[in-house]
Amino acid sequence: MRSLPQHTVRVRYQSSRGTEKHTLTGPLLGDVLALTKPRLDAGTKNDQLRFFVAATGSDGYRAIVSLAELGPAFSGKKVPLAVSQDGTGLDAQGSRLVVPGDVKGGRYVSGVVHPHVGDVDALVDRG
């Protein structure tokens, strides 16, 4: 992941400890996912809306980000998979998914061990 372009974002969010402010640096989740080449169908209207990314942390905590949130055609959020926080590397803990703009830190996943791209169509009963 360190070979991908690194981006720095400043975040502010509410946690159980109160308001937290951090500076995080790492590759964008969209750049990481581009390496996996998700199969989007250009002929399907707004195809990005049916995909999601489930990030699972080393403690089993999981959060979801819509693939469309990452795309410039929708919100174009700069969602990093941070490798450092406030100038300190996260090598011991593992990378951290952060979603800038969220009021609460609920979609902040520490020690990401497995980002999974899923398709909502695979979850829907077509019977």
MOPAC internal coordinates of N, CA, C and O (Angstrom, degrees):
PM7 1SCF
backbone

  N    0.0000 0     0.00 0     0.00 0    0    0    0
  C    1.4581 1     0.00 0     0.00 0    1    0    0
  C    1.5196 1   111.43 1     0.00 0    2    1    0
  O    1.2310 1   120.25 1   155.85 1    3    2    1
  N    1.3068 1   117.12 1   -24.15 1    3    2    1
  C    1.4564 1   118.97 1  -179.43 1    5    3    2
  C    1.5239 1   111.94 1   -73.17 1    6    5    3
  O    1.2310 1   120.22 1   166.44 1    7    6    5
  N    1.3401 1   117.19 1   -13.56 1    7    6    5
  C    1.4561 1   119.82 1   177.64 1    9    7    6
  C    1.5316 1   111.57 1   -80.00 1   10    9    7
  O    1.2310 1   120.25 1   164.12 1   11   10    9
  N    1.3371 1   117.13 1   -15.88 1   11   10    9
  C    1.4695 1   121.33 1   177.02 1   13   11   10
  C    1.5249 1   109.70 1   -80.56 1   14   13   11
  O    1.2310 1   120.04 1   -22.24 1   15   14   13
  N    1.3446 1   117.53 1   157.76 1   15   14   13
  C    1.4594 1   119.43 1   176.09 1   17   15   14
  C    1.5343 1   110.57 1   -56.55 1   18   17   15
  O    1.2310 1   121.19 1   -43.05 1   19   18   17
  N    1.3258 1   115.33 1   136.95 1   19   18   17
  C    1.4641 1   121.45 1  -179.31 1   21   19   18
  C    1.5298 1   109.54 1   -98.58 1   22   21   19
  O    1.2310 1   120.84 1   -43.06 1   23   22   21
  N    1.3168 1   116.00 1   136.94 1   23   22   21
  C    1.4591 1   122.31 1  -179.62 1   25   23   22
  C    1.5264 1   108.82 1  -123.32 1   26   25   23
  O    1.2310 1   120.78 1   -35.78 1   27   26   25
  N    1.3095 1   116.11 1   144.22 1   27   26   25
  C    1.4561 1   120.94 1   178.06 1   29   27   26
  C    1.5195 1   108.83 1  -112.25 1   30   29   27
  O    1.2310 1   120.98 1   -49.56 1   31   30   29
  N    1.3258 1   115.72 1   130.44 1   31   30   29
  C    1.4688 1   121.55 1   177.71 1   33   31   30
  C    1.5274 1   108.49 1  -129.25 1   34   33   31
  O    1.2310 1   121.97 1   -32.24 1   35   34   33
  N    1.3023 1   113.82 1   147.76 1   35   34   33
  C    1.4693 1   120.57 1   174.40 1   37   35   34
  C    1.5199 1   106.86 1  -106.70 1   38   37   35
  O    1.2310 1   121.25 1   -49.68 1   39   38   37
  N    1.3179 1   115.22 1   130.32 1   39   38   37
  C    1.4592 1   120.05 1  -178.12 1   41   39   38
  C    1.5194 1   110.19 1  -124.00 1   42   41   39
  O    1.2310 1   122.38 1   -25.83 1   43   42   41
  N    1.3162 1   113.05 1   154.17 1   43   42   41
  C    1.4620 1   121.87 1   175.77 1   45   43   42
  C    1.5190 1   105.39 1  -141.63 1   46   45   43
  O    1.2310 1   120.51 1   -50.83 1   47   46   45
  N    1.3285 1   116.64 1   129.17 1   47   46   45
  C    1.4558 1   120.26 1  -178.24 1   49   47   46
  C    1.5263 1   110.57 1  -156.08 1   50   49   47
  O    1.2310 1   121.60 1   -16.73 1   51   50   49
  N    1.3119 1   114.54 1   163.27 1   51   50   49
  C    1.4583 1   121.64 1   177.56 1   53   51   50
  C    1.5231 1   109.61 1   -91.87 1   54   53   51
  O    1.2310 1   120.82 1   -45.17 1   55   54   53
  N    1.3125 1   116.03 1   134.83 1   55   54   53
  C    1.4626 1   121.37 1   174.84 1   57   55   54
  C    1.5238 1   107.95 1  -133.57 1   58   57   55
  O    1.2310 1   120.48 1     1.33 1   59   58   57
  N    1.3047 1   116.68 1  -178.67 1   59   58   57
  C    1.4664 1   120.19 1   178.13 1   61   59   58
  C    1.5307 1   111.17 1   -64.68 1   62   61   59
  O    1.2310 1   120.32 1   163.42 1   63   62   61
  N    1.3339 1   116.99 1   -16.58 1   63   62   61
  C    1.4712 1   121.60 1   178.31 1   65   63   62
  C    1.5276 1   112.38 1   -93.97 1   66   65   63
  O    1.2310 1   120.00 1  -177.49 1   67   66   65
  N    1.3287 1   117.61 1     2.51 1   67   66   65
  C    1.4624 1   121.80 1  -177.82 1   69   67   66
  C    1.5140 1   110.58 1   105.80 1   70   69   67
  O    1.2310 1   120.46 1    23.93 1   71   70   69
  N    1.3426 1   116.74 1  -156.07 1   71   70   69
  C    1.4567 1   121.18 1   179.79 1   73   71   70
  C    1.5221 1   109.74 1   -77.09 1   74   73   71
  O    1.2310 1   121.30 1   -51.71 1   75   74   73
  N    1.3232 1   115.12 1   128.29 1   75   74   73
  C    1.4596 1   120.24 1   177.09 1   77   75   74
  C    1.5237 1   109.04 1  -115.42 1   78   77   75
  O    1.2310 1   121.06 1   -35.32 1   79   78   77
  N    1.3224 1   115.58 1   144.68 1   79   78   77
  C    1.4595 1   122.39 1   176.19 1   81   79   78
  C    1.5175 1   107.32 1  -130.80 1   82   81   79
  O    1.2310 1   120.94 1   -49.44 1   83   82   81
  N    1.3272 1   115.80 1   130.56 1   83   82   81
  C    1.4638 1   120.15 1  -178.91 1   85   83   82
  C    1.5214 1   110.57 1  -143.55 1   86   85   83
  O    1.2310 1   121.37 1   -23.36 1   87   86   85
  N    1.3095 1   114.99 1   156.64 1   87   86   85
  C    1.4531 1   123.09 1   170.83 1   89   87   86
  C    1.5217 1   106.37 1  -112.87 1   90   89   87
  O    1.2310 1   121.04 1   -58.57 1   91   90   89
  N    1.3213 1   115.62 1   121.43 1   91   90   89
  C    1.4646 1   120.94 1  -176.18 1   93   91   90
  C    1.5205 1   110.06 1  -120.76 1   94   93   91
  O    1.2310 1   120.99 1   -36.24 1   95   94   93
  N    1.3324 1   115.72 1   143.76 1   95   94   93
  C    1.4529 1   121.64 1  -179.27 1   97   95   94
  C    1.5207 1   109.56 1  -131.88 1   98   97   95
  O    1.2310 1   121.34 1   -42.81 1   99   98   97
  N    1.3329 1   115.04 1   137.19 1   99   98   97
  C    1.4568 1   121.01 1   177.10 1  101   99   98
  C    1.5122 1   110.09 1   170.95 1  102  101   99
  O    1.2310 1   120.36 1    -0.37 1  103  102  101
  N    1.3204 1   116.92 1   179.63 1  103  102  101
  C    1.4654 1   119.90 1   178.00 1  105  103  102
  C    1.5206 1   110.11 1   -73.05 1  106  105  103
  O    1.2310 1   120.38 1   -25.91 1  107  106  105
  N    1.3127 1   116.88 1   154.09 1  107  106  105
  C    1.4572 1   120.39 1   175.63 1  109  107  106
  C    1.5243 1   109.43 1   -73.73 1  110  109  107
  O    1.2310 1   121.03 1   -37.20 1  111  110  109
  N    1.3230 1   115.64 1   142.80 1  111  110  109
  C    1.4578 1   121.21 1   178.93 1  113  111  110
  C    1.5233 1   110.48 1   -56.25 1  114  113  111
  O    1.2310 1   120.08 1   141.15 1  115  114  113
  N    1.3152 1   117.45 1   -38.85 1  115  114  113
  C    1.4635 1   121.32 1   178.51 1  117  115  114
  C    1.5185 1   112.23 1   -60.07 1  118  117  115
  O    1.2310 1   120.01 1   141.93 1  119  118  117
  N    1.3414 1   117.59 1   -38.07 1  119  118  117
  C    1.4669 1   121.45 1   178.08 1  121  119  118
  C    1.5294 1   110.71 1   -68.80 1  122  121  119
  O    1.2310 1   120.61 1   140.38 1  123  122  121
  N    1.3322 1   116.45 1   -39.62 1  123  122  121
  C    1.4650 1   120.67 1   178.15 1  125  123  122
  C    1.5299 1   109.50 1   -63.60 1  126  125  123
  O    1.2310 1   120.78 1   135.18 1  127  126  125
  N    1.3375 1   116.12 1   -44.82 1  127  126  125
  C    1.4637 1   120.22 1  -178.88 1  129  127  126
  C    1.5249 1   112.09 1   -67.42 1  130  129  127
  O    1.2310 1   120.11 1   150.05 1  131  130  129
  N    1.3277 1   117.40 1   -29.95 1  131  130  129
  C    1.4719 1   120.34 1   178.96 1  133  131  130
  C    1.5266 1   110.75 1   -59.98 1  134  133  131
  O    1.2310 1   120.43 1   152.54 1  135  134  133
  N    1.3241 1   116.79 1   -27.46 1  135  134  133
  C    1.4710 1   120.33 1   177.73 1  137  135  134
  C    1.5220 1   111.22 1   -67.68 1  138  137  135
  O    1.2310 1   120.31 1   153.64 1  139  138  137
  N    1.3396 1   117.01 1   -26.36 1  139  138  137
  C    1.4613 1   121.01 1  -179.28 1  141  139  138
  C    1.5270 1   111.84 1   -88.20 1  142  141  139
  O    1.2310 1   120.64 1   168.34 1  143  142  141
  N    1.3265 1   116.38 1   -11.66 1  143  142  141
  C    1.4616 1   123.44 1   178.85 1  145  143  142
  C    1.5322 1   113.18 1    51.41 1  146  145  143
  O    1.2310 1   120.16 1  -112.61 1  147  146  145
  N    1.3484 1   117.29 1    67.39 1  147  146  145
  C    1.4661 1   118.73 1   177.11 1  149  147  146
  C    1.5251 1   109.88 1   -58.93 1  150  149  147
  O    1.2310 1   120.51 1   -37.93 1  151  150  149
  N    1.3043 1   116.63 1   142.07 1  151  150  149
  C    1.4678 1   121.90 1  -175.56 1  153  151  150
  C    1.5203 1   110.93 1   -87.11 1  154  153  151
  O    1.2310 1   121.31 1   -87.04 1  155  154  153
  N    1.3215 1   115.10 1    92.96 1  155  154  153
  C    1.4561 1   121.11 1   176.28 1  157  155  154
  C    1.5174 1   108.53 1   -93.28 1  158  157  155
  O    1.2310 1   120.93 1   -36.25 1  159  158  157
  N    1.3142 1   115.82 1   143.75 1  159  158  157
  C    1.4558 1   121.90 1   179.96 1  161  159  158
  C    1.5190 1   108.66 1  -100.97 1  162  161  159
  O    1.2310 1   120.27 1   -73.03 1  163  162  161
  N    1.3244 1   117.09 1   106.97 1  163  162  161
  C    1.4638 1   121.84 1  -178.58 1  165  163  162
  C    1.5260 1   111.76 1   -60.97 1  166  165  163
  O    1.2310 1   119.73 1   157.25 1  167  166  165
  N    1.3261 1   118.13 1   -22.75 1  167  166  165
  C    1.4566 1   121.79 1   179.94 1  169  167  166
  C    1.5218 1   114.09 1   -83.34 1  170  169  167
  O    1.2310 1   120.24 1   172.28 1  171  170  169
  N    1.3413 1   117.15 1    -7.72 1  171  170  169
  C    1.4607 1   121.67 1   179.25 1  173  171  170
  C    1.5168 1   109.17 1   -98.92 1  174  173  171
  O    1.2310 1   120.51 1   -54.98 1  175  174  173
  N    1.3164 1   116.64 1   125.02 1  175  174  173
  C    1.4621 1   121.97 1  -179.11 1  177  175  174
  C    1.5319 1   110.51 1   -57.21 1  178  177  175
  O    1.2310 1   120.87 1   -52.92 1  179  178  177
  N    1.3202 1   115.94 1   127.08 1  179  178  177
  C    1.4662 1   123.09 1   176.62 1  181  179  178
  C    1.5251 1   112.39 1    50.82 1  182  181  179
  O    1.2310 1   120.43 1  -134.64 1  183  182  181
  N    1.3025 1   116.78 1    45.36 1  183  182  181
  C    1.4671 1   121.75 1  -175.22 1  185  183  182
  C    1.5214 1   112.97 1   -56.01 1  186  185  183
  O    1.2310 1   119.83 1   148.10 1  187  186  185
  N    1.3354 1   117.92 1   -31.90 1  187  186  185
  C    1.4636 1   121.07 1  -179.66 1  189  187  186
  C    1.5269 1   112.62 1   -58.90 1  190  189  187
  O    1.2310 1   120.41 1   154.47 1  191  190  189
  N    1.3320 1   116.83 1   -25.53 1  191  190  189
  C    1.4622 1   119.93 1  -176.56 1  193  191  190
  C    1.5229 1   113.56 1   -67.31 1  194  193  191
  O    1.2310 1   120.07 1   161.37 1  195  194  193
  N    1.3228 1   117.47 1   -18.63 1  195  194  193
  C    1.4638 1   118.17 1  -177.71 1  197  195  194
  C    1.5250 1   113.36 1   -92.87 1  198  197  195
  O    1.2310 1   119.96 1   179.92 1  199  198  197
  N    1.3248 1   117.68 1    -0.08 1  199  198  197
  C    1.4643 1   121.32 1  -179.96 1  201  199  198
  C    1.5205 1   111.35 1  -107.52 1  202  201  199
  O    1.2310 1   121.34 1   -29.51 1  203  202  201
  N    1.3247 1   115.03 1   150.49 1  203  202  201
  C    1.4575 1   121.04 1   177.09 1  205  203  202
  C    1.5222 1   109.01 1  -139.59 1  206  205  203
  O    1.2310 1   121.67 1   -18.61 1  207  206  205
  N    1.3264 1   114.41 1   161.39 1  207  206  205
  C    1.4532 1   120.98 1   174.30 1  209  207  206
  C    1.5193 1   106.33 1  -118.05 1  210  209  207
  O    1.2310 1   120.55 1   -57.21 1  211  210  209
  N    1.3186 1   116.56 1   122.79 1  211  210  209
  C    1.4617 1   121.77 1   174.54 1  213  211  210
  C    1.5197 1   106.65 1  -103.09 1  214  213  211
  O    1.2310 1   120.78 1   -62.68 1  215  214  213
  N    1.3203 1   116.11 1   117.32 1  215  214  213
  C    1.4602 1   120.69 1   178.15 1  217  215  214
  C    1.5196 1   108.01 1  -102.02 1  218  217  215
  O    1.2310 1   120.77 1   -54.67 1  219  218  217
  N    1.3278 1   116.14 1   125.33 1  219  218  217
  C    1.4575 1   121.64 1  -179.42 1  221  219  218
  C    1.5120 1   108.72 1  -110.56 1  222  221  219
  O    1.2310 1   120.92 1   -49.79 1  223  222  221
  N    1.3357 1   115.85 1   130.21 1  223  222  221
  C    1.4531 1   121.80 1   178.43 1  225  223  222
  C    1.5208 1   111.96 1   -88.76 1  226  225  223
  O    1.2310 1   120.81 1   -11.71 1  227  226  225
  N    1.3179 1   116.05 1   168.29 1  227  226  225
  C    1.4616 1   121.46 1  -179.03 1  229  227  226
  C    1.5284 1   112.52 1   -63.13 1  230  229  227
  O    1.2310 1   120.50 1   160.27 1  231  230  229
  N    1.3397 1   116.64 1   -19.73 1  231  230  229
  C    1.4641 1   120.78 1   178.28 1  233  231  230
  C    1.5293 1   112.43 1   -93.44 1  234  233  231
  O    1.2310 1   120.49 1  -176.24 1  235  234  233
  N    1.3404 1   116.67 1     3.76 1  235  234  233
  C    1.4621 1   121.06 1   179.88 1  237  235  234
  C    1.5137 1   113.92 1    91.30 1  238  237  235
  O    1.2310 1   119.94 1   172.18 1  239  238  237
  N    1.3328 1   117.71 1    -7.82 1  239  238  237
  C    1.4640 1   121.31 1   178.36 1  241  239  238
  C    1.5204 1   108.52 1   -65.00 1  242  241  239
  O    1.2310 1   120.46 1   -39.15 1  243  242  241
  N    1.3243 1   116.73 1   140.85 1  243  242  241
  C    1.4645 1   120.76 1  -177.19 1  245  243  242
  C    1.5217 1   109.59 1  -137.25 1  246  245  243
  O    1.2310 1   121.03 1   -36.29 1  247  246  245
  N    1.3209 1   115.63 1   143.71 1  247  246  245
  C    1.4667 1   121.96 1   175.07 1  249  247  246
  C    1.5232 1   108.49 1  -140.52 1  250  249  247
  O    1.2310 1   121.51 1   -23.34 1  251  250  249
  N    1.3301 1   114.72 1   156.66 1  251  250  249
  C    1.4638 1   122.26 1  -175.69 1  253  251  250
  C    1.5281 1   110.63 1  -114.34 1  254  253  251
  O    1.2310 1   120.86 1   -40.12 1  255  254  253
  N    1.3233 1   115.96 1   139.88 1  255  254  253
  C    1.4576 1   123.77 1   172.71 1  257  255  254
  C    1.5213 1   106.01 1  -128.14 1  258  257  255
  O    1.2310 1   120.30 1   -48.30 1  259  258  257
  N    1.3129 1   117.04 1   131.70 1  259  258  257
  C    1.4581 1   120.82 1   176.30 1  261  259  258
  C    1.5232 1   108.91 1   -72.60 1  262  261  259
  O    1.2310 1   120.61 1   -42.20 1  263  262  261
  N    1.3193 1   116.44 1   137.80 1  263  262  261
  C    1.4580 1   120.23 1   177.30 1  265  263  262
  C    1.5259 1   110.30 1   -59.53 1  266  265  263
  O    1.2310 1   120.65 1   146.63 1  267  266  265
  N    1.3242 1   116.36 1   -33.37 1  267  266  265
  C    1.4666 1   120.60 1   179.45 1  269  267  266
  C    1.5235 1   111.69 1   -63.70 1  270  269  267
  O    1.2310 1   119.67 1   149.65 1  271  270  269
  N    1.3297 1   118.23 1   -30.35 1  271  270  269
  C    1.4697 1   120.00 1   178.07 1  273  271  270
  C    1.5197 1   111.52 1   -60.40 1  274  273  271
  O    1.2310 1   120.59 1   152.11 1  275  274  273
  N    1.3167 1   116.47 1   -27.89 1  275  274  273
  C    1.4591 1   121.69 1  -176.84 1  277  275  274
  C    1.5173 1   112.93 1   -86.23 1  278  277  275
  O    1.2310 1   120.49 1   157.78 1  279  278  277
  N    1.3339 1   116.66 1   -22.22 1  279  278  277
  C    1.4558 1   121.09 1  -174.44 1  281  279  278
  C    1.5173 1   113.16 1   -82.65 1  282  281  279
  O    1.2310 1   120.12 1   -37.43 1  283  282  281
  N    1.3267 1   117.37 1   142.57 1  283  282  281
  C    1.4643 1   121.00 1  -179.27 1  285  283  282
  C    1.5234 1   113.36 1   -65.21 1  286  285  283
  O    1.2310 1   119.49 1   160.26 1  287  286  285
  N    1.3292 1   118.57 1   -19.74 1  287  286  285
  C    1.4657 1   120.54 1   179.32 1  289  287  286
  C    1.5326 1   111.66 1   -73.07 1  290  289  287
  O    1.2310 1   120.28 1   163.99 1  291  290  289
  N    1.3248 1   117.06 1   -16.01 1  291  290  289
  C    1.4610 1   121.11 1   179.00 1  293  291  290
  C    1.5260 1   108.63 1  -116.15 1  294  293  291
  O    1.2310 1   119.02 1    71.57 1  295  294  293
  N    1.3141 1   119.48 1  -108.43 1  295  294  293
  C    1.4681 1   118.89 1  -177.60 1  297  295  294
  C    1.5155 1   112.87 1   -91.88 1  298  297  295
  O    1.2310 1   119.71 1   155.45 1  299  298  297
  N    1.3221 1   118.17 1   -24.55 1  299  298  297
  C    1.4622 1   120.58 1   178.96 1  301  299  298
  C    1.5134 1   113.61 1    60.89 1  302  301  299
  O    1.2310 1   120.28 1  -145.78 1  303  302  301
  N    1.3358 1   117.06 1    34.22 1  303  302  301
  C    1.4636 1   120.33 1  -179.28 1  305  303  302
  C    1.5225 1   110.64 1   -62.58 1  306  305  303
  O    1.2310 1   121.52 1   -39.24 1  307  306  305
  N    1.3061 1   114.69 1   140.76 1  307  306  305
  C    1.4586 1   122.24 1   174.98 1  309  307  306
  C    1.5273 1   106.42 1   -91.23 1  310  309  307
  O    1.2310 1   120.89 1   -90.58 1  311  310  309
  N    1.3325 1   115.90 1    89.42 1  311  310  309
  C    1.4618 1   122.32 1  -176.37 1  313  311  310
  C    1.5270 1   108.61 1  -100.80 1  314  313  311
  O    1.2310 1   120.28 1   -73.22 1  315  314  313
  N    1.3380 1   117.06 1   106.78 1  315  314  313
  C    1.4602 1   118.17 1  -178.17 1  317  315  314
  C    1.5248 1   112.77 1   -86.80 1  318  317  315
  O    1.2310 1   121.98 1   -24.68 1  319  318  317
  N    1.3050 1   113.81 1   155.32 1  319  318  317
  C    1.4506 1   122.72 1   166.36 1  321  319  318
  C    1.5325 1   102.68 1  -104.68 1  322  321  319
  O    1.2310 1   121.14 1   -92.16 1  323  322  321
  N    1.3141 1   115.43 1    87.84 1  323  322  321
  C    1.4621 1   121.67 1  -167.84 1  325  323  322
  C    1.5233 1   112.95 1   -67.65 1  326  325  323
  O    1.2310 1   121.42 1   -41.77 1  327  326  325
  N    1.3342 1   114.90 1   138.23 1  327  326  325
  C    1.4608 1   121.72 1   175.07 1  329  327  326
  C    1.5236 1   110.85 1  -110.28 1  330  329  327
  O    1.2310 1   120.77 1   172.83 1  331  330  329
  N    1.3609 1   116.14 1    -7.17 1  331  330  329
  C    1.4604 1   119.77 1   173.16 1  333  331  330
  C    1.5202 1   109.18 1  -146.95 1  334  333  331
  O    1.2310 1   121.35 1   -30.19 1  335  334  333
  N    1.3230 1   115.03 1   149.81 1  335  334  333
  C    1.4682 1   121.88 1   177.69 1  337  335  334
  C    1.5166 1   108.23 1  -131.68 1  338  337  335
  O    1.2310 1   121.20 1   -53.97 1  339  338  337
  N    1.3182 1   115.32 1   126.03 1  339  338  337
  C    1.4645 1   121.93 1   179.43 1  341  339  338
  C    1.5281 1   111.73 1    53.18 1  342  341  339
  O    1.2310 1   121.11 1  -142.36 1  343  342  341
  N    1.3406 1   115.48 1    37.64 1  343  342  341
  C    1.4586 1   121.04 1   176.45 1  345  343  342
  C    1.5206 1   114.94 1    83.82 1  346  345  343
  O    1.2310 1   119.66 1   179.42 1  347  346  345
  N    1.3178 1   118.26 1    -0.58 1  347  346  345
  C    1.4548 1   121.85 1   179.95 1  349  347  346
  C    1.5234 1   109.64 1  -109.59 1  350  349  347
  O    1.2310 1   120.78 1   -51.03 1  351  350  349
  N    1.3351 1   116.11 1   128.97 1  351  350  349
  C    1.4586 1   120.58 1  -179.84 1  353  351  350
  C    1.5192 1   112.20 1   -62.86 1  354  353  351
  O    1.2310 1   121.24 1   -31.86 1  355  354  353
  N    1.3271 1   115.23 1   148.14 1  355  354  353
  C    1.4639 1   121.32 1   179.42 1  357  355  354
  C    1.5283 1   110.92 1  -103.79 1  358  357  355
  O    1.2310 1   120.27 1  -155.65 1  359  358  357
  N    1.3352 1   117.10 1    24.35 1  359  358  357
  C    1.4556 1   120.48 1  -176.30 1  361  359  358
  C    1.5266 1   112.20 1   -56.64 1  362  361  359
  O    1.2310 1   119.91 1   136.77 1  363  362  361
  N    1.3224 1   117.78 1   -43.23 1  363  362  361
  C    1.4657 1   121.05 1  -177.64 1  365  363  362
  C    1.5317 1   111.72 1   -67.29 1  366  365  363
  O    1.2310 1   120.16 1   142.23 1  367  366  365
  N    1.3452 1   117.31 1   -37.77 1  367  366  365
  C    1.4657 1   121.69 1  -177.87 1  369  367  366
  C    1.5199 1   112.48 1   -88.57 1  370  369  367
  O    1.2310 1   120.26 1   153.62 1  371  370  369
  N    1.3132 1   117.11 1   -26.38 1  371  370  369
  C    1.4610 1   121.96 1  -173.43 1  373  371  370
  C    1.5156 1   110.16 1    96.49 1  374  373  371
  O    1.2310 1   120.67 1   -11.24 1  375  374  373
  N    1.3096 1   116.33 1   168.76 1  375  374  373
  C    1.4634 1   121.01 1  -175.62 1  377  375  374
  C    1.5238 1   111.61 1   -65.79 1  378  377  375
  O    1.2310 1   121.11 1   -20.51 1  379  378  377
  N    1.3129 1   115.49 1   159.49 1  379  378  377
  C    1.4686 1   122.04 1  -177.35 1  381  379  378
  C    1.5217 1   109.22 1  -125.58 1  382  381  379
  O    1.2310 1   121.10 1   -54.47 1  383  382  381
  N    1.3263 1   115.49 1   125.53 1  383  382  381
  C    1.4603 1   121.06 1   173.05 1  385  383  382
  C    1.5209 1   107.45 1   -81.02 1  386  385  383
  O    1.2310 1   120.62 1   -50.42 1  387  386  385
  N    1.3199 1   116.42 1   129.58 1  387  386  385
  C    1.4618 1   120.93 1   176.25 1  389  387  386
  C    1.5215 1   108.22 1  -131.10 1  390  389  387
  O    1.2310 1   120.57 1   -37.02 1  391  390  389
  N    1.3131 1   116.51 1   142.98 1  391  390  389
  C    1.4634 1   121.10 1   179.57 1  393  391  390
  C    1.5238 1   107.64 1  -118.98 1  394  393  391
  O    1.2310 1   120.22 1   -87.62 1  395  394  393
  N    1.3527 1   117.19 1    92.38 1  395  394  393
  C    1.4561 1   120.68 1   179.82 1  397  395  394
  C    1.5268 1   111.31 1   -56.09 1  398  397  395
  O    1.2310 1   121.13 1   -39.00 1  399  398  397
  N    1.3052 1   115.44 1   141.00 1  399  398  397
  C    1.4627 1   120.86 1   178.95 1  401  399  398
  C    1.5106 1   113.35 1    97.70 1  402  401  399
  O    1.2310 1   119.69 1   160.94 1  403  402  401
  N    1.3326 1   118.20 1   -19.06 1  403  402  401
  C    1.4617 1   119.70 1   174.92 1  405  403  402
  C    1.5257 1   108.65 1   -68.15 1  406  405  403
  O    1.2310 1   120.44 1   -45.11 1  407  406  405
  N    1.3149 1   116.76 1   134.89 1  407  406  405
  C    1.4618 1   121.19 1  -179.80 1  409  407  406
  C    1.5208 1   110.72 1   -69.27 1  410  409  407
  O    1.2310 1   120.40 1   139.34 1  411  410  409
  N    1.3157 1   116.83 1   -40.66 1  411  410  409
  C    1.4616 1   121.81 1   177.39 1  413  411  410
  C    1.5227 1   108.43 1  -106.03 1  414  413  411
  O    1.2310 1   120.97 1   -22.89 1  415  414  413
  N    1.3107 1   115.75 1   157.11 1  415  414  413
  C    1.4598 1   120.85 1  -178.34 1  417  415  414
  C    1.5151 1   113.65 1   -87.84 1  418  417  415
  O    1.2310 1   119.25 1  -154.75 1  419  418  417
  N    1.3169 1   119.03 1    25.25 1  419  418  417
  C    1.4554 1   122.67 1  -176.25 1  421  419  418
  C    1.5166 1   114.79 1   -63.96 1  422  421  419
  O    1.2310 1   120.03 1   153.50 1  423  422  421
  N    1.3370 1   117.55 1   -26.50 1  423  422  421
  C    1.4648 1   119.45 1   178.76 1  425  423  422
  C    1.5212 1   111.29 1   -99.58 1  426  425  423
  O    1.2310 1   120.55 1  -157.40 1  427  426  425
  N    1.3018 1   116.55 1    22.60 1  427  426  425
  C    1.4531 1   121.10 1   174.97 1  429  427  426
  C    1.5215 1   106.20 1   -96.33 1  430  429  427
  O    1.2310 1   120.68 1   -66.33 1  431  430  429
  N    1.3242 1   116.30 1   113.67 1  431  430  429
  C    1.4592 1   121.77 1  -175.36 1  433  431  430
  C    1.5210 1   108.38 1  -112.45 1  434  433  431
  O    1.2310 1   120.67 1   -59.44 1  435  434  433
  N    1.3203 1   116.33 1   120.56 1  435  434  433
  C    1.4627 1   121.40 1  -179.44 1  437  435  434
  C    1.5196 1   110.85 1   -92.62 1  438  437  435
  O    1.2310 1   121.30 1   -32.67 1  439  438  437
  N    1.3139 1   115.11 1   147.33 1  439  438  437
  C    1.4581 1   120.86 1   176.83 1  441  439  438
  C    1.5161 1   112.51 1    62.55 1  442  441  439
  O    1.2310 1   120.57 1  -132.99 1  443  442  441
  N    1.3504 1   116.51 1    47.01 1  443  442  441
  C    1.4630 1   120.42 1  -176.90 1  445  443  442
  C    1.5302 1   109.17 1   -58.44 1  446  445  443
  O    1.2310 1   121.46 1   -57.67 1  447  446  445
  N    1.3304 1   114.81 1   122.33 1  447  446  445
  C    1.4560 1   120.31 1   179.31 1  449  447  446
  C    1.5193 1   111.92 1  -107.46 1  450  449  447
  O    1.2310 1   120.86 1   158.96 1  451  450  449
  N    1.3375 1   115.96 1   -21.04 1  451  450  449
  C    1.4638 1   117.06 1  -176.51 1  453  451  450
  C    1.5215 1   111.35 1  -158.43 1  454  453  451
  O    1.2310 1   120.15 1   -77.67 1  455  454  453
  N    1.3507 1   117.31 1   102.33 1  455  454  453
  C    1.4619 1   117.94 1   169.88 1  457  455  454
  C    1.5315 1   108.36 1   -84.77 1  458  457  455
  O    1.2310 1   120.10 1   -54.28 1  459  458  457
  N    1.3091 1   117.42 1   125.72 1  459  458  457
  C    1.4650 1   122.59 1  -176.67 1  461  459  458
  C    1.5271 1   109.52 1  -116.34 1  462  461  459
  O    1.2310 1   119.93 1   -53.24 1  463  462  461
  N    1.3373 1   117.73 1   126.76 1  463  462  461
  C    1.4555 1   121.80 1   175.32 1  465  463  462
  C    1.5254 1   107.10 1   -90.62 1  466  465  463
  O    1.2310 1   121.02 1   -55.99 1  467  466  465
  N    1.3276 1   115.66 1   124.01 1  467  466  465
  C    1.4479 1   120.64 1  -179.90 1  469  467  466
  C    1.5139 1   111.79 1  -120.08 1  470  469  467
  O    1.2310 1   121.09 1   -17.60 1  471  470  469
  N    1.3139 1   115.53 1   162.40 1  471  470  469
  C    1.4488 1   123.87 1  -178.68 1  473  471  470
  C    1.5242 1   107.87 1  -119.75 1  474  473  471
  O    1.2310 1   120.17 1   -60.13 1  475  474  473
  N    1.3145 1   117.29 1   119.87 1  475  474  473
  C    1.4601 1   121.59 1  -179.03 1  477  475  474
  C    1.5245 1   110.96 1   -57.68 1  478  477  475
  O    1.2310 1   120.06 1   145.19 1  479  478  477
  N    1.3246 1   117.49 1   -34.81 1  479  478  477
  C    1.4642 1   120.41 1   179.81 1  481  479  478
  C    1.5256 1   111.22 1   -58.35 1  482  481  479
  O    1.2310 1   119.93 1   149.01 1  483  482  481
  N    1.3386 1   117.74 1   -30.99 1  483  482  481
  C    1.4563 1   120.55 1   179.81 1  485  483  482
  C    1.5366 1   111.29 1   -71.59 1  486  485  483
  O    1.2310 1   120.31 1   161.29 1  487  486  485
  N    1.3315 1   117.01 1   -18.71 1  487  486  485
  C    1.4531 1   121.65 1  -178.94 1  489  487  486
  C    1.5167 1   113.71 1   -92.89 1  490  489  487
  O    1.2310 1   120.80 1   161.24 1  491  490  489
  N    1.3262 1   116.07 1   -18.76 1  491  490  489
  C    1.4601 1   121.63 1  -174.12 1  493  491  490
  C    1.5266 1   110.12 1   -88.20 1  494  493  491
  O    1.2310 1   120.97 1   -47.79 1  495  494  493
  N    1.3335 1   115.75 1   132.21 1  495  494  493
  C    1.4612 1   120.27 1   176.67 1  497  495  494
  C    1.5141 1   108.08 1   -75.33 1  498  497  495
  O    1.2310 1   120.98 1   -61.04 1  499  498  497
  N    1.2947 1   115.72 1   118.96 1  499  498  497
  C    1.4645 1   120.44 1  -177.74 1  501  499  498
  C    1.5193 1   112.26 1   -92.56 1  502  501  499
  O    1.2310 1   119.93 1  -168.42 1  503  502  501
  N    1.3358 1   117.74 1    11.58 1  503  502  501
  C    1.4595 1   122.14 1  -178.14 1  505  503  502
  C    1.4338 1   112.83 1   -70.95 1  506  505  503
  O    1.2310 1   120.10 1   180.00 1  507  506  505

